[in-house]
């Protein structure tokens, strides 16, 4: 006779484990062929690592939501590991709610309590967000169950909206409160009801930290985010970012006191329309004109829905209420910080709120500007640095000298006092963000009567660029060239400047020649390519400028730009690197130094010369890449020409104009010097290094671009 209990290995696959679980749930413990603990481990391990898909989740919930032969420990373990890989289907929620209550087939009170807690945790990622609202009456009717009352009150506190607050429910809650005393969770739910109808629910509701729904276990929350991100079923922000058309609720009592209150609308009646009753964008749009403003409008700094309401329904009263609160609060914060008695937490919260509002509206209120003028005088350059610099990037368009005197000089002084590379990177990031903001703010204007830089609005960009150029040149000369992050910040500023230039609005501005040549000679392929991209963008802007460009830029400005454009053309394309002459500065290399370098290279090999030392084949930052591009090009030509690979002449490199001629005559592939260079630049572009090709095509004639398949 076979044994009743067999210690065979648990099933290895999830499918087998689910079948074993369903079978075990119907089989008494002494008659099972497999230990149920091993089956539970397989399912929970899969849930923790990959999450449960819809079908698997339905199966496990179906087992956990009815009375079975499983022991309480196994059911509790299953419920604690219900990690959904996608949004929770509505039918699963219905199954869980149907499992609550008293009845012969219902699960144990402990299992029901675990399922209610699970609903409270996943209520934000349910596929149909209205399903719990439709089941509100069912859930509310179970408040008489002692075993699940606390968890049920927490769940109802999370999903309660104005439409759920009915007179009979208020009466029932008050009766529970009188008969049960100060039960924390029940008092928390009653407080939610009182927020909607303070005139009906009189008296005070005593609350403590147990009155509010507990925060989800951090490990559980982190794990569900990782699972759902990996499954690509919901966005990364499903649990972290609030719904933009729902009032933001911070939930349980926070360990840190917040200066900015939650949104609450007081003195309302049953016919009132409040922000707390809005659930979606359609509801918000339909009721916008009838919404009553909340008690403290300053909550707009942290609540996205109230922020939309304030911006879409502006009024003098609303603006005045906000200004009064902010002026009083900021003055108090400034005085306490100046005296050294302030709490940085409060100011950080206010500044973060200001920044979110500025990012949303693209406007920095005058009150905030006035505060920053004073606060920057005592700022240490460290506290709330991201918020401060973020706010400064939204300063409205005005003469750069005024902006620098009032704000930027003070910020620079505080940040530079730290003397760290990160401080300078933040500073360059500030100027880049400010440039973007000003470029968008520049109003449309007709062509100016004089030169571009004589126009006050365009002069602002020239002054900003000049200041950043001086800062960048100083940093490049005083920091090692290996500081890639700092170099990237400098290049980013000029990339933004070169790409946002538009006729009559933002002038065409190249970095000054000394800075441009220093960037060109930086030992980095990426820096060389991005510098080429900056020059290409400026050249394209000149090519596309309406009318004669000489009518809008002075001779000196055009001469300076032409020198830079020509020097880079000599440097990278026509093998005349470091050559001086008409409209060429030779990258500011002295003639004597150039001759000395040329003599040294010739002594190494008679084929070497300074003028060819920086072309695509010999440039130290491009040589290995161009060699790889040539090998790919040569292989393609051999296949297309049906060459005999054993007898064909292969190029040994490095590629030059002379070596390509010899190769064609000796039985190798026939590729011209110009075609080779174009192919190298196209090869580089296909691998993310497209600035060089962009520059060559921008600086070349239309015939050249047509020849190599470029649209003109």
Phi and psi in degrees as a GROMACS rama.xvg file:
@    title "Ramachandran Plot"
@    xaxis  label "Phi"
@    yaxis  label "Psi"
@TYPE xy
-68.5778  150.09  UNK-2
-66.7786  149.977  UNK-3
-69.2902  -39.6058  UNK-4
-109.44  128.465  UNK-5
-120.144  134.621  UNK-6
-93.7244  37.794  UNK-7
-65.7962  160.495  UNK-8
-63.4829  142.846  UNK-9
-66.8745  160.131  UNK-10
-61.7281  142.227  UNK-11
-84.111  -35.8649  UNK-12
-92.4856  156.877  UNK-13
-64.9739  -39.7247  UNK-14
-60.7083  -44.8162  UNK-15
-65.98  -37.0979  UNK-16
-65.166  -39.094  UNK-17
-66.2449  -40.6185  UNK-18
-63.1888  -41.8008  UNK-19
-65.8495  -36.4707  UNK-20
-64.9025  -45.3245  UNK-21
-64.082  -38.5575  UNK-22
-67.8235  -41.0211  UNK-23
-67.0926  -31.1019  UNK-24
-68.3455  -19.4576  UNK-25
-103.366  -4.34423  UNK-26
-111.966  129.853  UNK-27
-57.3888  152.796  UNK-28
-57.9601  -39.7078  UNK-29
-74.4859  -11.1967  UNK-30
-106.238  4.76074  UNK-31
-78.4864  144.958  UNK-32
-87.3701  -21.1453  UNK-33
-129.254  141.967  UNK-34
-65.2773  129.352  UNK-35
-69.6766  -24.8442  UNK-36
-62.7072  -38.3553  UNK-37
-66.4753  -37.9657  UNK-38
-64.5358  -44.3931  UNK-39
-60.7845  -40.6372  UNK-40
-61.9689  -41.7104  UNK-41
-62.6753  -45.9929  UNK-42
-65.8442  -45.374  UNK-43
-67.878  -36.0432  UNK-44
-64.6924  -42.7967  UNK-45
-65.2787  -40.7706  UNK-46
-63.0682  -41.0481  UNK-47
-69.5139  -36.5363  UNK-48
-84.3288  -44.5834  UNK-49
-120.437  -10.3375  UNK-50
80.8706  165.164  UNK-51
-104.767  125.942  UNK-52
-71.4454  176.645  UNK-53
-58.625  -46.601  UNK-54
-65.9224  -43.2676  UNK-55
-64.3234  -41.6475  UNK-56
-61.6176  -41.725  UNK-57
-60.8156  -42.8847  UNK-58
-63.1267  -47.159  UNK-59
-67.2142  -43.1643  UNK-60
-63.5352  -37.838  UNK-61
-61.3208  -39.471  UNK-62
-69.8424  -42.1346  UNK-63
-74.8119  -18.8742  UNK-64
-100.56  19.261  UNK-65
-143.523  163.919  UNK-66
-73.949  125.221  UNK-67
-135.312  -175.931  UNK-68
-86.6255  0.340524  UNK-69
-73.8976  147.242  UNK-70
-76.5017  162.945  UNK-71
-63.1284  -36.4412  UNK-72
-62.071  -41.8563  UNK-73
-65.1651  -43.1667  UNK-74
-66.1426  -42.1051  UNK-75
-61.7633  -40.8586  UNK-76
-63.4781  -41.214  UNK-77
-62.709  -46.0053  UNK-78
-63.888  -39.2558  UNK-79
-68.7716  -16.4535  UNK-80
-113.682  26.8011  UNK-81
-81.3539  76.973  UNK-82
-93.345  103.794  UNK-83
-73.9251  137.054  UNK-84
-81.9761  -23.5536  UNK-85
-126.002  -171.754  UNK-86
-63.4891  147.336  UNK-87
-74.3313  122.712  UNK-88
-63.6212  151.759  UNK-89
-64.7924  -35.5062  UNK-90
-67.2043  -27.8096  UNK-91
-67.5237  -40.7468  UNK-92
-62.8375  -42.4985  UNK-93
-61.9774  -40.6378  UNK-94
-60.8025  -43.3292  UNK-95
-65.5703  -46.2699  UNK-96
-63.7886  -37.2702  UNK-97
-65.495  -20.2143  UNK-98
-81.3922  -9.78672  UNK-99
-84.8724  154.201  UNK-100
107.069  -171.087  UNK-101
-105.384  141.338  UNK-102
169.595  163.212  UNK-103
-65.7228  -37.5299  UNK-104
-94.6536  7.33516  UNK-105
-78.9155  151.177  UNK-106
-69.9193  174.078  UNK-107
-66.978  158.36  UNK-108
-55.1265  -38.2575  UNK-109
-63.3588  -41.2215  UNK-110
-66.013  -41.2498  UNK-111
-61.9402  -42.0322  UNK-112
-62.8337  -40.9813  UNK-113
-64.0672  -38.4608  UNK-114
-67.798  -37.2615  UNK-115
-65.9963  -42.3559  UNK-116
-60.6093  -38.3454  UNK-117
-64.7296  -40.1273  UNK-118
-61.5003  -40.0134  UNK-119
-65.0973  -32.96  UNK-120
-74.3718  -41.2425  UNK-121
-97.213  9.20361  UNK-122
-63.145  -21.6589  UNK-123
-82.9847  -14.5965  UNK-124
-118.703  29.4167  UNK-125
-80.2241  139.201  UNK-126
-57.6349  -45.8735  UNK-127
-107.161  101.838  UNK-128
-64.4333  -13.8642  UNK-129
-92.3869  -2.56087  UNK-130
-65.5999  -41.6313  UNK-131
-67.8945  -32.2879  UNK-132
-64.1587  -39.503  UNK-133
-70.9013  -24.4108  UNK-134
-95.8052  10.6328  UNK-135
-59.0848  -44.2825  UNK-136
-61.3844  -38.7869  UNK-137
-64.1427  -45.2714  UNK-138
-65.8032  -43.4348  UNK-139
-62.1307  -34.7021  UNK-140
-69.0407  -8.57778  UNK-141
-100.998  11.2838  UNK-142
-66.3474  -13.187  UNK-143
-79.7654  -5.64725  UNK-144
-85.1642  113.739  UNK-145
-62.7819  -37.4426  UNK-146
-65.9  -29.2296  UNK-147
-119.625  6.88091  UNK-148
-61.5838  -45.1929  UNK-149
-61.1552  -50.4167  UNK-150
-65.1859  -35.1797  UNK-151
-68.6412  -38.7071  UNK-152
-63.7463  -39.6525  UNK-153
-63.2156  -42.1992  UNK-154
-65.3606  -44.1995  UNK-155
-65.1605  -33.2801  UNK-156
-62.4455  -31.7822  UNK-157
-78.5372  -31.016  UNK-158
-106.573  -2.95549  UNK-159
-69.2416  131.236  UNK-160
-127.234  171.917  UNK-161
-55.9113  -39.3929  UNK-162
-64.3342  -19.6398  UNK-163
-84.9982  -18.5731  UNK-164
-82.9316  99.8344  UNK-165
-111.409  154.713  UNK-166
-55.3404  -41.1819  UNK-167
-68.9946  -30.5123  UNK-168
-73.6045  -37.7874  UNK-169
-60.6391  -44.6035  UNK-170
-62.1108  -41.6819  UNK-171
-66.5969  -40.444  UNK-172
-64.4379  -40.6535  UNK-173
-63.9252  -37.0121  UNK-174
-66.3346  -43.0301  UNK-175
-59.2751  -43.5283  UNK-176
-62.313  -40.8539  UNK-177
-68.717  -37.766  UNK-178
-82.9286  -29.3892  UNK-179
-100.068  -12.4701  UNK-180
81.1545  -157.121  UNK-181
-84.6802  62.9245  UNK-182
-70.9219  118.89  UNK-183
-54.6593  -50.7169  UNK-184
-63.7599  -38.7538  UNK-185
-66.4849  -40.124  UNK-186
-64.8296  -33.8659  UNK-187
-64.6731  -42.238  UNK-188
-66.5856  -39.7711  UNK-189
-63.4722  -33.1028  UNK-190
-66.6623  -36.4337  UNK-191
-62.3543  -44.0913  UNK-192
-64.2141  -39.7698  UNK-193
-65.1849  -32.6002  UNK-194
-61.5129  -32.7699  UNK-195
-82.022  -35.8192  UNK-196
-134.518  72.8271  UNK-197
-67.1842  -22.3776  UNK-198
-79.7737  -19.3549  UNK-199
-93.6874  -43.9925  UNK-200
-91.5206  98.5555  UNK-201
-87.7446  165.34  UNK-202
83.6352  -175.308  UNK-203
-110.86  149.052  UNK-204
-107.433  120.066  UNK-205
-78.9979  125.277  UNK-206
-128.668  152.993  UNK-207
-142.132  -171.03  UNK-208
-65.4483  -20.3302  UNK-209
-83.7701  -4.74262  UNK-210
-78.7656  -21.6208  UNK-211
-102.253  152.765  UNK-212
-58.484  130.915  UNK-213
-66.765  150.719  UNK-214
-66.156  143.863  UNK-215
-58.1522  147.092  UNK-216
-52.8771  127.87  UNK-217
-55.7391  -38.5125  UNK-218
-66.1559  -41.1307  UNK-219
-63.49  -45.3951  UNK-220
-63.4502  -44.5501  UNK-221
-62.6485  -40.708  UNK-222
-68.5383  -41.5072  UNK-223
-67.6278  -35.0414  UNK-224
-63.4856  -43.9812  UNK-225
-65.0871  -41.9208  UNK-226
-64.2908  -46.5202  UNK-227
-73.3314  -28.9615  UNK-228
-67.6115  -43.8913  UNK-229
-63.6109  -38.8576  UNK-230
-75.1658  -12.6098  UNK-231
56.0567  30.0528  UNK-232
-91.9264  -29.28  UNK-233
-134.485  162.254  UNK-234
-72.7856  164.15  UNK-235
-60.8179  -23.4371  UNK-236
-99.5437  15.8123  UNK-237
-56.2541  -42.8575  UNK-238
-97.4278  -18.2949  UNK-239
-92.4244  -36.0987  UNK-240
-96.0224  131.43  UNK-241
-72.4821  159.069  UNK-242
-66.1138  126.576  UNK-243
-66.7341  -10.7276  UNK-244
-122.045  35.0731  UNK-245
-137.54  144.793  UNK-246
-62.1228  133.794  UNK-247
-75.7913  121.427  UNK-248
-112.312  127.538  UNK-249
-85.0672  -2.78167  UNK-250
75.1381  -128.566  UNK-251
-65.7802  162.926  UNK-252
-60.4158  126.086  UNK-253
-79.8708  153.546  UNK-254
-71.8751  -26.7872  UNK-255
-107.879  134.025  UNK-256
-72.728  132.581  UNK-257
-96.1667  137.181  UNK-258
-76.5388  -30.8355  UNK-259
-93.8309  119.809  UNK-260
-76.1247  165.122  UNK-261
-71.504  163.943  UNK-262
-77.9743  123.536  UNK-263
-141.912  133.812  UNK-264
-106.116  119.35  UNK-265
-101.988  166.07  UNK-266
54.271  51.0741  UNK-267
-107.321  167.816  UNK-268
-129.416  -175.133  UNK-269
-64.9099  -25.7906  UNK-270
-89.8882  -3.68614  UNK-271
-71.1391  146.574  UNK-272
-111.142  119.085  UNK-273
-124.553  163.791  UNK-274
-63.9593  -31.6158  UNK-275
-64.7042  -21.1797  UNK-276
-91.019  1.11204  UNK-277
-86.4981  133.537  UNK-278
-117.947  -22.9973  UNK-279
-153.147  175.141  UNK-280
-67.094  -37.1172  UNK-281
-64.7999  -41.9072  UNK-282
-62.5902  -40.6621  UNK-283
-64.882  -44.6013  UNK-284
-65.7327  -42.5669  UNK-285
-67.5638  -31.6827  UNK-286
-106.952  7.6632  UNK-287
-55.3308  -43.2813  UNK-288
-73.0359  -13.8918  UNK-289
-109.581  -1.87709  UNK-290
-70.8129  132.832  UNK-291
-86.5629  136.516  UNK-292
-65.8046  146.114  UNK-293
-72.1979  175.976  UNK-294
-66.1772  -44.163  UNK-295
-122.423  105.505  UNK-296
-70.5372  -15.2205  UNK-297
-63.9883  -14.6054  UNK-298
-61.5174  -12.226  UNK-299
-62.911  -19.1078  UNK-300
-66.8692  -26.9395  UNK-301
-119.622  -17.8847  UNK-302
-99.84  117.324  UNK-303
-65.7791  -34.0768  UNK-304
-70.1102  -44.493  UNK-305
-64.2794  -33.9943  UNK-306
-61.396  -43.4374  UNK-307
-63.7391  -41.2695  UNK-308
-62.6586  -45.4549  UNK-309
-63.6767  -38.4471  UNK-310
-77.6254  -32.2292  UNK-311
-88.4526  -18.8477  UNK-312
-128.361  65.7492  UNK-313
-71.0341  148.147  UNK-314
-155.736  151.703  UNK-315
-57.8443  -36.6361  UNK-316
-66.3551  -44.3387  UNK-317
-61.0123  -47.884  UNK-318
-60.4421  -41.3226  UNK-319
-67.1026  -40.4932  UNK-320
-61.7394  -43.4316  UNK-321
-66.0955  -43.8028  UNK-322
-62.4007  -40.9175  UNK-323
-62.8305  -43.8834  UNK-324
-65.2018  -46.5782  UNK-325
-65.8314  -43.4387  UNK-326
-62.3563  -42.5218  UNK-327
-66.1136  -45.3467  UNK-328
-65.6208  -46.9594  UNK-329
-65.6653  -38.3061  UNK-330
-63.7119  -41.7342  UNK-331
-65.401  -43.4718  UNK-332
-64.2682  -41.3538  UNK-333
-63.0833  -44.1049  UNK-334
-65.3083  -41.4644  UNK-335
-68.5599  -37.8411  UNK-336
-69.5229  -39.6242  UNK-337
-62.2868  -36.0103  UNK-338
-84.4527  -6.44963  UNK-339
78.7993  19.1472  UNK-340
-115.874  5.57303  UNK-341
-82.6724  162.491  UNK-342
-103.736  112.304  UNK-343
-62.0456  -21.6454  UNK-344
-61.0886  -42.1471  UNK-345
-66.1037  -45.5563  UNK-346
-65.4696  -38.1419  UNK-347
-60.5464  -40.5098  UNK-348
-64.8268  -41.3725  UNK-349
-66.1838  -45.123  UNK-350
-65.3418  -39.453  UNK-351
-62.7559  -39.7647  UNK-352
-65.0651  -42.3743  UNK-353
-58.4278  -43.4798  UNK-354
-64.8268  -43.0401  UNK-355
-61.6604  -39.3327  UNK-356
-67.1081  -41.1931  UNK-357
-65.3236  -38.662  UNK-358
-65.1215  -29.9243  UNK-359
-80.5517  -43.1319  UNK-360
-97.7574  -16.2544  UNK-361
62.5291  24.5542  UNK-362
-131.286  137.377  UNK-363
-106.907  111.005  UNK-364
-57.673  151.219  UNK-365
-59.1205  -36.2726  UNK-366
-61.9031  -39.3344  UNK-367
-69.62  -39.4707  UNK-368
-61.4601  -42.5025  UNK-369
-63.7681  -39.1973  UNK-370
-64.8076  -43.8813  UNK-371
-63.1201  -36.4458  UNK-372
-56.5944  -40.7761  UNK-373
-83.0946  -40.1344  UNK-374
-68.3768  -34.6243  UNK-375
-62.7017  -22.0583  UNK-376
-68.4576  -27.3878  UNK-377
-114.872  3.64796  UNK-378
-70.4573  142.349  UNK-379
-92.2073  -0.703278  UNK-380
79.3919  0.889028  UNK-381
-120.566  -48.8543  UNK-382
-64.2164  123.876  UNK-383
55.9294  39.1924  UNK-384
-63.9405  -38.7582  UNK-385
-66.3572  -40.064  UNK-386
-68.443  -42.8911  UNK-387
-62.7723  -49.2604  UNK-388
-66.8354  -35.1475  UNK-389
-62.6203  -41.2204  UNK-390
-67.1053  -40.5992  UNK-391
-63.0039  -27.1668  UNK-392
-71.4439  -9.64021  UNK-393
-105.991  16.3714  UNK-394
-60.8071  133.398  UNK-395
-64.8854  158.121  UNK-396
-59.8883  125.013  UNK-397
-161.967  165.484  UNK-398
-50.5182  135.065  UNK-399
-61.0206  -36.7415  UNK-400
-59.9442  -40.1069  UNK-401
-66.1663  -43.6525  UNK-402
-63.3345  -42.9414  UNK-403
-65.7908  -42.5351  UNK-404
-66.0288  -41.8062  UNK-405
-81.5736  -33.5911  UNK-406
-127.605  -58.497  UNK-407
-66.7868  -36.9863  UNK-408
-63.0432  -41.4217  UNK-409
-66.9584  -40.399  UNK-410
-65.7721  -42.3714  UNK-411
-58.4247  -47.1616  UNK-412
-61.0197  -42.1652  UNK-413
-69.4345  -39.8099  UNK-414
-73.8209  -44.1189  UNK-415
-65.9  -23.2542  UNK-416
-60.3594  -20.8091  UNK-417
-77.074  -22.2638  UNK-418
53.1433  43.0359  UNK-419
-123.568  149.219  UNK-420
-56.4861  -35.3769  UNK-421
-62.2912  -32.7106  UNK-422
-64.6808  -42.9763  UNK-423
-69.2786  -34.3902  UNK-424
-63.8623  -41.5273  UNK-425
-62.9021  -38.9988  UNK-426
-65.4354  -44.4725  UNK-427
-65.5068  -36.2393  UNK-428
-62.8927  -37.0466  UNK-429
-61.3619  -46.8565  UNK-430
-66.219  -33.9904  UNK-431
-67.0204  -43.9403  UNK-432
-64.7964  -40.0511  UNK-433
-64.0987  -39.6809  UNK-434
-61.1327  -45.2554  UNK-435
-59.2346  -45.8234  UNK-436
-63.8963  -44.1902  UNK-437
-67.2487  -36.0079  UNK-438
-63.2628  -36.7382  UNK-439
-73.4067  -33.6037  UNK-440
-76.9457  -17.7847  UNK-441
-60.8522  121.479  UNK-442
-75.5707  152.564  UNK-443
-62.4164  136.921  UNK-444
-140.873  152.415  UNK-445
-72.711  167.651  UNK-446
-55.2565  132.345  UNK-447
-67.6759  153.701  UNK-448
-68.7289  -25.883  UNK-449
-113.87  -152.083  UNK-450
-73.5219  160.069  UNK-451
-58.3678  -45.2992  UNK-452
-77.455  -2.9724  UNK-453
-83.3193  -17.2441  UNK-454
-73.7322  131.099  UNK-455
-56.7613  -41.9686  UNK-456
-66.8479  -40.0674  UNK-457
-74.5165  -27.2713  UNK-458
-65.0359  -29.6894  UNK-459
-57.9056  -44.8984  UNK-460
-69.1335  -36.5473  UNK-461
-64.1218  -41.794  UNK-462
-67.2351  -40.6613  UNK-463
-62.5932  -44.8112  UNK-464
-63.3476  -40.1561  UNK-465
-63.3351  -41.3168  UNK-466
-65.81  -45.0467  UNK-467
-65.5679  -34.3999  UNK-468
-63.2318  -43.9937  UNK-469
-64.1466  -42.8125  UNK-470
-63.5058  -44.2951  UNK-471
-65.9763  -42.8001  UNK-472
-62.4343  -42.1397  UNK-473
-62.9295  -41.391  UNK-474
-68.1134  -41.6687  UNK-475
-65.6738  -33.2964  UNK-476
-80.7763  -17.2153  UNK-477
-111.67  -3.61579  UNK-478
-120.38  154.663  UNK-479
-65.607  146.48  UNK-480
-66.2527  -9.63447  UNK-481
-82.1824  -3.37595  UNK-482
-76.9977  84.2411  UNK-483
-67.331  -35.6145  UNK-484
-65.8159  -45.0212  UNK-485
-63.5774  -43.0267  UNK-486
-60.9556  -41.0114  UNK-487
-64.615  -38.4505  UNK-488
-62.0006  -40.7022  UNK-489
-64.2339  -47.0968  UNK-490
-64.0412  -36.2042  UNK-491
-61.3105  -42.5051  UNK-492
-57.8625  -47.2565  UNK-493
-76.1944  -24.7802  UNK-494
-65.6121  -43.4902  UNK-495
-63.9902  -44.3947  UNK-496
-62.3861  -42.1494  UNK-497
-72.8726  -30.9289  UNK-498
-88.0133  -19.7303  UNK-499
-95.9896  1.96484  UNK-500
-68.1301  129.61  UNK-501
-137.33  144.585  UNK-502
-55.9785  132.86  UNK-503
72.1804  -2.61364  UNK-504
-116.835  -68.0619  UNK-505
-113.909  121.282  UNK-506
-70.9079  161.303  UNK-507
-83.2146  117.339  UNK-508
-134.005  119.744  UNK-509
-92.3072  155.564  UNK-510
-60.1078  151.008  UNK-511
-57.1474  152.572  UNK-512
-56.5411  -41.4586  UNK-513
-61.0855  -43.5667  UNK-514
-69.2747  -41.2673  UNK-515
-61.5285  -44.0211  UNK-516
-70.1146  -33.259  UNK-517
-66.4003  -39.1058  UNK-518
-66.3719  -37.6962  UNK-519
-63.1995  -38.453  UNK-520
-93.0765  5.53981  UNK-521
-65.6427  132.731  UNK-522
-71.5917  71.1335  UNK-523
-156.494  126.385  UNK-524
-62.8215  -40.6677  UNK-525
-63.7846  -43.5151  UNK-526
-63.4527  -42.3682  UNK-527
-61.3075  -44.4154  UNK-528
-66.9298  -42.9865  UNK-529
-67.8965  -35.041  UNK-530
-63.1816  -42.1663  UNK-531
-61.4015  -38.4692  UNK-532
-64.3554  -36.6063  UNK-533
-64.6981  -46.599  UNK-534
-63.6287  -39.2613  UNK-535
-63.2744  -40.8743  UNK-536
-63.5611  -40.3514  UNK-537
-67.2161  -40.9892  UNK-538
-65.3122  -40.4244  UNK-539
-63.9227  -39.1779  UNK-540
-62.6694  -39.2493  UNK-541
-64.8212  -43.5558  UNK-542
-61.8604  -34.6435  UNK-543
-94.9586  1.5518  UNK-544
-68.6512  130.152  UNK-545
-68.1226  144.84  UNK-546
72.6667  -170.963  UNK-547
-81.4652  120.603  UNK-548
-62.5612  -22.6639  UNK-549
-67.6574  -19.0083  UNK-550
-78.4253  -12.9873  UNK-551
-119.282  -11.8632  UNK-552
-130.621  138.188  UNK-553
-68.6088  163.896  UNK-554
-61.0273  -40.3572  UNK-555
-64.271  -42.7717  UNK-556
-64.6987  -42.4208  UNK-557
-68.4069  -38.181  UNK-558
-63.766  -42.366  UNK-559
-63.6008  -42.6318  UNK-560
-67.222  -42.0279  UNK-561
-63.4121  -37.3836  UNK-562
-61.3708  -45.0497  UNK-563
-64.9542  -43.3742  UNK-564
-62.5873  -42.6881  UNK-565
-71.0193  -39.1743  UNK-566
-61.8813  -41.3961  UNK-567
-68.8598  -34.4379  UNK-568
-64.6994  -43.6315  UNK-569
-62.669  -39.523  UNK-570
-66.3134  -45.4984  UNK-571
-106.049  -18.6386  UNK-572
-118.106  -51.3108  UNK-573
-104.938  17.792  UNK-574
54.6862  50.3371  UNK-575
-130.932  41.8221  UNK-576
-59.548  138.82  UNK-577
66.679  15.4383  UNK-578
-80.6728  138.217  UNK-579
-107.342  165.089  UNK-580
155.932  -154.583  UNK-581
-65.8675  124.414  UNK-582
56.6749  35.332  UNK-583
-146.541  131.813  UNK-584
-105.572  -5.73823  UNK-585
62.3565  35.0647  UNK-586
55.6248  31.0649  UNK-587
60.6952  30.008  UNK-588
-91.9907  125.899  UNK-589
-62.3601  145.585  UNK-590
-59.4222  -39.9197  UNK-591
-63.433  -38.9418  UNK-592
-68.333  -40.2475  UNK-593
-61.8345  -43.1015  UNK-594
-64.6359  -39.8392  UNK-595
-64.1591  -43.022  UNK-596
-64.0371  -39.274  UNK-597
-65.0246  -41.8946  UNK-598
-62.2501  -41.409  UNK-599
-63.7538  -44.96  UNK-600
-64.6181  -39.1617  UNK-601
-64.5995  -32.1043  UNK-602
-69.517  -24.8108  UNK-603
-78.2776  -41.9875  UNK-604
-160.049  135.912  UNK-605
-66.8903  -16.215  UNK-606
-83.4436  -12.4762  UNK-607
-85.2136  142.954  UNK-608
-155.668  152.575  UNK-609
-64.7322  -33.2268  UNK-610
-68.4842  -23.4563  UNK-611
-103.055  2.35394  UNK-612
-71.4371  -13.1752  UNK-613
-119.7  10.9474  UNK-614
-75.6436  179.227  UNK-615
-61.4882  -28.0974  UNK-616
-85.0441  -27.4856  UNK-617
-111.892  -13.2129  UNK-618
-58.7525  126.778  UNK-619
-60.0298  -22.3291  UNK-620
-98.2566  -3.47294  UNK-621
-123.28  -12.8136  UNK-622
-58.0628  -48.8474  UNK-623
-66.94  -34.9715  UNK-624
-70.4595  -42.7272  UNK-625
-66.6446  -32.187  UNK-626
-64.5826  -41.7803  UNK-627
-65.677  -38.6852  UNK-628
-64.6537  -40.0291  UNK-629
-65.2909  -42.3021  UNK-630
-60.7123  -40.2234  UNK-631
-67.4206  -41.4187  UNK-632
-64.2857  -43.2907  UNK-633
-64.8518  -42.462  UNK-634
-60.0612  -41.7168  UNK-635
-65.2416  -42.9064  UNK-636
-64.7407  -36.7021  UNK-637
-64.481  -41.7849  UNK-638
-68.245  -44.3478  UNK-639
-65.09  -36.0564  UNK-640
-87.8886  1.98111  UNK-641
53.1027  43.4251  UNK-642
-72.0951  152.495  UNK-643
-79.9362  113.445  UNK-644
-62.5933  -24.6096  UNK-645
-81.0226  -23.7466  UNK-646
-110.574  -10.7045  UNK-647
-69.03  148.664  UNK-648
-85.3525  120.914  UNK-649
-97.7417  141.003  UNK-650
-75.4319  134.612  UNK-651
-95.428  -12.2446  UNK-652
75.7239  165.834  UNK-653
-72.8039  154.481  UNK-654
-76.4774  134.338  UNK-655
-141.812  172.759  UNK-656
-60.8505  -44.026  UNK-657
-67.4912  -41.8751  UNK-658
-66.4108  -31.3646  UNK-659
-70.5038  -35.9134  UNK-660
-64.0625  -45.9059  UNK-661
-64.0763  -39.7714  UNK-662
-61.8721  -43.8437  UNK-663
-63.2443  -36.4419  UNK-664
-74.6101  -26.6212  UNK-665
-97.2802  15.9678  UNK-666
96.6214  13.5756  UNK-667
-95.7675  -172.601  UNK-668
-70.3984  152.096  UNK-669
-104.692  101.815  UNK-670
-130.811  129.403  UNK-671
-76.1487  157.235  UNK-672
-61.5408  -43.1829  UNK-673
-66.5174  -43.2657  UNK-674
-64.1419  -37.3961  UNK-675
-60.9561  -46.9118  UNK-676
-64.8208  -39.9752  UNK-677
-63.0166  -41.6994  UNK-678
-64.2442  -37.1652  UNK-679
-62.8396  -45.2272  UNK-680
-66.6006  -36.0389  UNK-681
-68.5961  -37.1518  UNK-682
-63.1883  -42.2985  UNK-683
-65.0478  -39.7289  UNK-684
-61.7245  -37.8683  UNK-685
-66.4141  -12.2763  UNK-686
-115.026  22.5911  UNK-687
89.3864  2.84936  UNK-688
-111.287  76.7068  UNK-689
-104.624  -0.818404  UNK-690
-66.4961  -37.7066  UNK-691
-66.0262  -46.1225  UNK-692
-64.1083  -40.0887  UNK-693
-60.8696  -39.4109  UNK-694
-66.8158  -46.7501  UNK-695
-61.3437  -41.1622  UNK-696
-73.6775  -30.2587  UNK-697
-72.1141  -33.0295  UNK-698
-88.7225  -5.25102  UNK-699
-99.4223  171.526  UNK-700
-77.6005  165.861  UNK-701
-62.4784  -36.8038  UNK-702
-62.8374  -40.1832  UNK-703
-62.3048  -44.2869  UNK-704
-67.2227  -37.6031  UNK-705
-64.6654  -38.363  UNK-706
-60.6793  -32.3402  UNK-707
-111.215  25.0872  UNK-708
75.1648  24.3398  UNK-709
-96.1642  136.677  UNK-710
-69.1831  140.922  UNK-711
